[in-house]
């Protein structure tokens, strides 16, 4: 099914990000079921790390679809993104929330003994920590095809639908799926955090979805 997944990820992040909801990411002793993502796309998106072009720090965001882009947030947290669209585009989906479905004890050993199951991978920094993501080690590694430490797999229902309907139809269906919550991006300042960029997607009713927090300087 890697060909179908890569075909989905060939689309820009604002269109392909909802397809990651319900997908699983397995590696380093844990499996996460993704429940919340946020899309960032290209030079026209002032919230994107690639907005002003490629640098040594963000170059993996410009990589081929289906690879991992990692960055450090606030100098503490390693955040994980799935790269999408044509190589060189600067397109990625930040993984903001997930349920740990395998390897709960491993995830808790990384997050702390008193952290509840729901909180293990709730929020992008917590997710990266639960996953055991390492900035220099994992940045740029493939998530599809079995050539890296992690394996990304679509939700089974989406895989079946993709096989019968094709990429365009599946993404059109996801764009109008009432089970998917859509909001502006959380904690992003300026116009990039306002209504012009409703690129945060989450599964409704999932307790592992983080709380939406509008930046005080977000602009609609």
Buried (B, 14 or more C-beta within 10 A) or exposed (E): BBEBBBBBBBBBBBBBBBBBBBBBBBBBBBBBBBBBBBBBBBEEBBBBBBBEEBEEEBBBBBBBBBBBBBBEEEEEBBBBBBBBBEEEBBBBBBBBBBBBEEBBEBBBEBBEEEBEBBBBBBBBBBBBBBBBBEEEEBBBBBBBEEEBBBBBBBBEEBBEBBEEEEBEEBBEEBEEBEEBBEBBBBBBBEBBBBEEBEBBBBBEEBEBBBEBEBBEEBEE
